[in-house]
Amino acid sequence: MTPHQTLDLIAELFLTEGHRRYDAPEARPDLRGVDVLSHSLQCAQLAEWAHADAELVAAALLHDLGHLLDARRWGLGWRDDLHRAAAGGGRGGEEASHATRAVHLLRQAFPDEVTEPVRLHVQAKRYLVGFDRHYLEALSPAALHGLSLQGGPMTAMEMRRFELDAHAAAAIKLRIWDDLAQHPGKATPPLSQYLGLLEDLVLQTERQRARQTVRSLQLAIRLMA
């Protein structure tokens, strides 16, 4: 899949699957809750309000793309199947079916500054729970259930390892915006605005990768001479 095909797929997933609610089955549309598209737009908006760079705004928008991939695969049972897979996956099982699923797609079109905060945003939740007991106390019952599927609070060793990751700080910011982006009916910029930002990043990434390829070829030629 080319980078531009990846971008087209992202837009299609938001438009066709973004109505899925996190906390309500499709049979109960009257229940209050935030759908994936609204949550993603709110998260990107919070990143913009925090003056994050374009890559982190993109990560904020795309952090739950794995849920949309699961929704396309599983249909009405997307959350049930997701949780069953997580429960059977051991520590970090949710990451394997959620964050990592998104990253496998996003790496085809975006740099590490976009994909790594997405990959780490589940682990950032585990880190924050281990770091700050007040963060744990503020979690909703649904979030606590998710935490149990994701491996629970990090151990001291896991926290130190996480802190050494170059993208840990960005992932923590994304996690905090993720927690705040839960307001049904909140006004946000349209998806089209952020798709334009994604397209600019795709073009930049293509140019950067092309330059890297040329440099690698030049180095290989010099070594062979």
ABEGO torsion letter per residue (X at the ends): XBAAAAAAAAAAAAAAAAABBAABBAABAABBEBBAAAAAAAAAAAAAAAGBBAAAAAAAAAAAAAAAAAAAAAEAAAAAAAAAAAAAAEBGAAAAABAAAAAAAAAAABBAAAAAAAAAAAAAAAAAAAABAAAAAABBAAAAAAAAAAGEBBBAAAAAAAAABAAAAAAAAAAAAAAABABBGBBBBBAAAAAAAAAAAAAAAAAAAAAAAAAAAAAAAAAAX
